[in-house]
Amino acid sequence: MTTEPPDGAHGPRPLDRRSPLPLWAQLFADLRRRMEAGAFTEEFPAEHRLTDEYEVSRHTVREALRKLRADGLVIAERGRASRLDTRRIQQPLGSLYSLFRELEGQGVEQRSEVLRLERTADGTIAGQLGLIPDAPLIVLERLRLADGEPLAHDTAYLPAEVAEPLLDTDFGHTSLYGELSRRCGVKVTGGRERIQPFLPDIRQAWLLGLADREAAFAIERLAMAGERPVEWRETVVRGDRFTFVAEWSDDSRAVALAPRASCPSS
């Protein structure tokens, strides 16, 4: 029988070295128990503190923390202490949406760092948009921030003949689809997306503040204005900060869900 530690449910419990359950899994379970009891609201303990509290190796602690991050319970970023993920952003599936509007509607401050806004050409992407290979394109590359923290990195390509007026737009705090409608007279009416697990490259991981070899989600989007393709977008999103939500009924044909993903839109 285990005796409750002096600080109650918030304190660590001894791990059982005779158990067939690995130490990292026991540690993971005990950290989850402490979280559910309301511990770590001020800060999440550093690795060295956990090794001392539980009398385990740093490797054991890192395995438990890796599982906590994978389950979206703890956020880990380069140069910053780990912390609980207290705000998860929800996005409905199966409808036209804007990340800008969704974030603001949930009380989350949305901001973008514009990394690139210029004319370009790319034969492969032109093909996705039904254009000739050398057709001029407008590219908008942004780092999307939610409450000042990286959420998604996306790059949108639009036909230059449609989107040329966007080159004078400040996209720091506005919606691409809103500006496309206001400045270009083009309204996005629908489209399709493909979402899959993805291992970011070094630049993407750095931009998003991801730990080494931490997976994310890759999203490819083709947006339509009526029957015409008007945007091809490639997005990498932190899987630990975004959740898809779907409504369904007994006659729906929808929807295969990834447990956590993001679809940054406009």
N, C-alpha and C positions, 0 to 999 in steps of 0.2 A: 504494500500500500504506500502510495507516494504522499509525503507530507507537503502541504501547500506552503510555498515560500513566504517570507515575511511580508512582501509587498503584494500578496494575493495573486489574482489571475494575471496581473501584468508581468510578473516575474518569471524567470526561466525555470523549467523543470529538468531534473537530471535525465540524461539519455541512458538507455539500457544497452550496454555493450554486449550483453548476452542474447539480445533479440536478433532474429534473422533479418529484421528490417534494417537497411543500411543507416549509418549515423546521419548522413545528409538528409535522408527522408524523414527521420525522426526530428531532426532540427527544423526542417521545412514545416512539419506538422505543428511543432510547438510554436514557431514564429507566427503561423496562421492563427493558432489559438490565442496568442497574445494580442494580435491585431484585432481579432473579433471581440476581445475583451476591452478594447479601447487604448491599448498601449501604442507608443511610437507616434502620438499625434504631434508632438513638438519636433522630433527628429527620429530618423531610423538609425539604429546603432551601426557603427563602422565595423569592418571585418575584424579588426584586432580586438574590439570589445566583445564581439560574439565568440571569438576563439577563446578568450579568457572566461567568459560567463559559462560556456558549455564544455570547456576543456577538450576542445577538438582541434584538428589541424585547419589551416587556412583553406586547404583544398576542400575539406568537408563544408566549410562555410560558403565557399564560392559555388559549390554544387547546389546548395540550398537556395542561395540568392539567385542563381540562374533560373531555377524553377519558379521562384517568386516573380521574377521579371517575365518569364514566359507566360505565366498565368495572369499578367497584367496587374499584379498587386503592388509591385515596387517599381519605381522609375530610377534608372541608373544612367547618368550622363558623364561625359568626360569632364574632369576637373571639378565635379560637384558631388556632394555627399548623396547617397541613395536616400530616397524618401518614398512615403506611401503615395499611391496613385489615388488621390481623393476626388478627382474630377474626370469622369469619362464622358466623352462627347458621343451623343447618339445621332444616328443618321438613318432615316427611313429608306427602305428599298422600294424599287418599283415605281418611282415617281420622279418627275423632273425636279431638281433641287439645286440650290446654290450653297456651297460651303459658307460663303460670306453670310448669307441670311440665316443659315442653320446655327452658326456659332453665335451670332448676335442675338438670335431668338432664345438661346439657352443661357444668355447672360455672360457669354464668354467674349472677351475683347479679341477681335480679329484684326490682324495686321499682316502685311506682306512686305518682304524685302525683295525688291525687283533686281534680279541678277542679270537679266538680259531682256531688251525690248528693241527689236531691229528687224530689218529685212534680211531674208536668207533664202536659200534654195536647198532642197533635199529631195532627190528623185523618189526614194522609198515612201516618204511621208506624203509627197504629192500624189503618189499612187493611191494611198489610203483615202485621200480627199477627192479622188476621181479626176485629177488634173494631169496635164502632160508633165514629164519628168523635170523640165527646167522651169516650171511655173514659179513665179516669185511668191514667197510666203512671208507672213509676219510671225515672228516667234516671241512669245512671252514666257520667260522663265522666272519663277518666284519661289522663295522659301516662305511657306505659310506658317504663321505664328498664332498660337492660341494662348491668351493671357501671358504673352511675352515668351512662350516656350515653343520650340520647333514642333510642328505637327506633321507637315507634309512638304515635299519638294515636287513641284510640278512644272512641266514645260508644255505649253499649248502652241499649236501651229494653226494658222488660219490663212486662207487665200488672200494674197495682198490686194487683189481687185475688190475684195469685200472689206478688208480690215485695215487698210492704209490709215484712216483717221485715228486709229488707236495709238499710233506712234507718239502722239502728243499727250497721252493720258498719264496721269499719276496713279499708279495702281497700288499705292501704299495702303489705302483703306477704301477700296471700292470693289465692285463685282465686275468680272470680265463680261458676263452675259448682259448685265445692266448697261455697261458702256457700249457693248456691241449693238444693243438696241437703240440707245440714245444717239450715238455718234454715227452709226453705220446703217441704221434702219433695218437691222437684221435681228429677228427674234428666234431664239433656239426653241424648238418645239418638242424635241425628243432625242433619242439616240440609243446607244448600247455601250456596255462596259464589260470588260473581262478583268477579273481579280484573281491573283494567284500569289502564293508565298514567294518571297524574293530575298536574296542576300545582297544588300546594297554594296556598291563599290566604296573605295576609301573616301572619295569626295562626298558622296551622298551620306555615308555614316557620319562624317564630320559635321556636315550641315545640320543633320537631324539630331546630333548629340547621342548617337547610339553607341553602345559598347561594341568591342571587337566581336565580329562574327554574329552579331545579333540580327535576327531576321526581321523583315518588314513585309509589307504587302505592295505589290506592283499592280497598278491599275492602268489599263488602256481604255480610252474613251473616244468614241466617234459621235459627235454632236451634229444634229440635223436641223435645218430650217426648212420645214416642209419635206420635200424630197431631196433637198440639196445638202451634201456634207459641207459643214462650215468650220469644223474644228476637229483636229486630232490631238489628243492630250495623253501624255505619259506622266504618271504620278507615282512617287514612292512615299508611303505613309507609315508612320509609327503605328504598329499594330497594338501597342499597349495603351493607346490614348483614344481609340475610336471604336465604337460598337455599331454594327448594323442592326436595325430592328425591322422586322417584317410583320405585316398583318396578313392573315390568310383565312380562307374559308374552305368548306368541304368540296367546293367546285373549282377551286383555284388550281392552275397548272404550274404555279411558281415553284418554289424559290429555293435554291440550295444556298445555305448560309455558311460563310466563314465565321467563326466565333468572334473574331475581332478584325476589323479592317476599316479602311477609310475610303471614301469617294470624294475627295476634294473636287468641287465643281467650280463655279465661277468665282 
